[in-house]
Amino acid sequence: MGDFDQEWRQSRSGTGNEQVHMRLNGTGAPTGPLAPGASGTFGSAPAEKVAAANTIQNELEGETKTSTEHADEATNSAVKGFDGWDTAAGLKKAGETWDRQVAVLMGRLSAEKDALRGATGQFVRNDIGLGDQFRSVGKSKLHGV
């Protein structure tokens, strides 16, 4: 009797090994666009990437800069108000930390914006390149043989 029949009988009787096994018959196999025989789709939406990059440029970067300037003004005012106190030194240090963190955030936003714009072009170039490769195969001398 095969292993499956024996495991099934033991499982039904409650005396079998309770370990879980994965079989390569598709049960428990990954699903999605890259899985064999899957009906999922993979797509690149250049317009959505451009829109996201524009949102970063036209909204997030500007609003982050404005918020930073507002926070800097408020912190500098508080530092002046606590001049001579340890609180002023603490606020100044917190402001410097804030400015470094904002610089990192602005760099990250810029990198993400550039990556979105670059990915759009890369997908288009890949699609064109693959299309050219398939078209050249269709023009083979063996076509129709």
N, C-alpha and C positions, 0 to 999 in steps of 0.2 A: 504494500500500500504506500502511496506517495506521502511526502512530508505534509502536504496540505491537508490530505484526508485525516492523517493522524492528529495534526494540530486542531483541526475542526472538531473531531470527535472529543479530544481532551477539553477543548474550550466549551463545548456543549455540556460535558459532564462536570465541569468545574474542577477537574483535577490537573489541568494543563499548566504549563509555565505561563505566568501572567505577563511576561514581557511583550512589548509591542514590537512588531517587525514591519518593515516597509518592503513591499513587493514592487518590482519593476514593471507591473502590468498597468501602470497609469494611476492606480489608487494612491493617493497622497502625493502625486506628482504636482509640481508647481504649475500654476495657471498664469496666463498673461500673454502679452503679445510675443514674447520670445520663447514660449513653451512650444514644443513640437505639436503641430496640429491645432494650435490655439486659434481662436477666431478673433482675438483681441487685435487692436490696431496700435501702431506706433505712429505718431505724427508730430510734425513740427509746425507750429503756427507762427510764421515770421511776424505777422501783424501783431500778435499778442506779445511777442518778445520786444518789438519796437515800442508798443504801448507801455510796457513795463519799464523799459529804459527811459522813455519820455517822462513817466511818472517820477522816476528817481530824479531825473534832471530838473524837471519843472516844478516839482512839489517837495519831495523829501529833502533834497540838498538845500534848497532855499529856506524851507521851514526850519531845518536843523540849524542853519547858520543864524537865522533870526532868533531862534530860541537860545542859542549859545550867547549871542550878543546881549540879550535880555538878562540872562543869568549872570553874565560877567558884570553888567552894570549893577545889578542888585548886590552881588558879592562885593564888588569894589566899594559900594556905598556902605555896606555893613562893616567892611574892614576899616574904613575911615571912622565910622561911628564907635568902634571899639578900640581905636588907636591907644596904644599903651597897655592894653590888656592881652593876656595870652589868647583870648578868643580871636583877636585880630589875626594873630599868626596862624591859628588853626583854620580860620576861614580862608586866609590867603593860600595855605597849602591845599585845602579842599578845592579852591578855584583852579589852582595849577593842575591838580589831578583831573578835574573836570575837563580842562582844556586839552590835556593829552588824550583823554578818552574820546572827546569829540573829534580830534584829529584822526584817530584810528577809525572812528565811525565814518567820517567823511571819506577817508581812503577806501574803506570797504564799500560804501555806496558807489563811489566812482568805479571801482573794480567790477562790481556787479553790473553796473550800467554798461561798461565796456564789454564784459563777457556776454551779456544778452545781445548786444549788437554784433559781436563777433560770431556768436553761435548761429545767428540768423544767416549770415553770409556763408558760414561753413556748411550748414545743411544744404543751402541752395547749390553751392559748388559741388558737394558730394552727389546730390541728386543729378546734376547735369553730367558729372563725370560718369556715374553709373549708367545713365541713359545713353551716353556716347558709347560706352563699352558694349551695351546690349545691341545698339544699332549696328556696330561694326560686326558683331557675331551674325546678325541677320543678313549681312552682305557677303557672307562666306561663299566660296565657290562650291562648297558641299551642300548649300541650301537647296532643297528640292531633290536631292539624290535619294 
